Amino acid sequence: MRKRLRILYHSQQPGALRFQATVLIVDLAIIVFFIASPLLKDRDYFLWLDYSIAALVFLELVARALASTHVLRWLQQLPVIIDIFILVTLLAPAWLFNLGFLRILRLWTLSKSPIVWRPLNKHHLGAYRDTVQAVINLLVFIFVVTGFVYTAFVSDESGIEGYVDALYFTVTTMTTTGFGDITLPGTFGKIVSIAVMLMGISLFVRLAQLIFRPAKVHFPCPQCGLSKHEPDAVHCKACGHILNIPDEGGA
């Protein structure tokens, strides 16, 4: 079974690629549930959905563990630790719902999976990996902060009466728009607002740089090991070694 799972998770065979695409779609559906959880928590079917997704996450973790060559080393990886924590919050939704906003970190752990990047590399779009990763990091930050603000500050005093209000506050604060119609009360609220502004604007600047700057190619310098260079670079900018970066027209 372990050999079969390794093939399904890591092979480029057609059957394995279909399996990986199915896993990716299921993971994305789970992430949509995590984002919508604050809006669904009072519905009668919420617990049924929660435990069903917990079962899916558990089965996927077990399958990934069996597919790994060294289970203990696999368990020490940060994405795996985060996924285990997410599973715990799903198994105890009544006790740990206040930490439920951290479930969106599943999107970040998914972005570390080769399953996401193989289609890009297959279609010669690997140069956009940094941009896609930056977009994912930005989305994770937005929804983690939104969940925290919703959990910690929902009240008439702050003006945050629902999840959409928390999302609205997060985006306006990140972009330093600051309409002032929703503010977090107290000293702690001001500290949170400052942190969101500083980290948010940094992520926006980083994303803008990746979009508007020419994409760099991954080509390790034989002398110093610097891995990223401009597509038309002749010399390594770190050590000056002559590069031979291949392109579609040849070396």
C-alpha positions, 0 to 999 in steps of 0.5 A: 500500500505504501508503494502505491501511495508513493506512486499516487502522490509523487508519480507523473503517471496519468492515473497519479495526476488524476489522483493529485488533481482530485486531492487538490480539488478536495483541499480547495473545497475544505479551504472554502469551508474554513473561510465560510465557517463563521457564517455557517457555525449556527446552522444545524448541519455545521457539526455534520460538515465539521466532522466530515471534513475532519475525517477527510483531513485525517485520512489525507494525513494518514495517506501522506504519512504512509507515502513518506519515506521517513514518517518521523521526519515528515511529522517534524515538518511545519506544514504537517504540524499545522495540519495536525493542529487544524485536525484537532480544532475540527475534532473539538469545534465547541472548545476550540472554535476561537482558534478556528480562524487558524484553519485557513493556514491550510491554504499555506500548507497546501501551497507547499505541496508539489501537487500545486506546482507540478501543473505550473512547471508542466506548462512552463509557468514555473517562473510565476511560482513566486508571484502565485506564492505571494498571492497565497500568502496575502490571502492567508494573511487577510483571512487569518486576521479577519478571523482573529478580528471577528473572534476577538472584537465582534461587538456593537462597540467596535462596529464589527457585527459579523464576519463581513465587517471583520473582512472589511476592516481588515482590507481597509486597514491593510491598504491604509485606506482607513475610512474610520467607520469601523475601529477596534476599541482599546489599546489592544485594538490600536496595537492590532490595527498597527500590526495589520497595517505594517504587515499588510502594506509590506505584503502588498508591496512584495506582491506588486514587486513580483507582478511588475518586475520581470520574472527571474529564472531558477539557475544555480550559479556553478561558482557561488550557488545563487539560484535566481537570476534575470532571464538575460543575465550573462554574469552572476550578480553575486560573484561575476561568474559567466552564466549559460542560462538556457532559453527556448532558442537554445543556450 
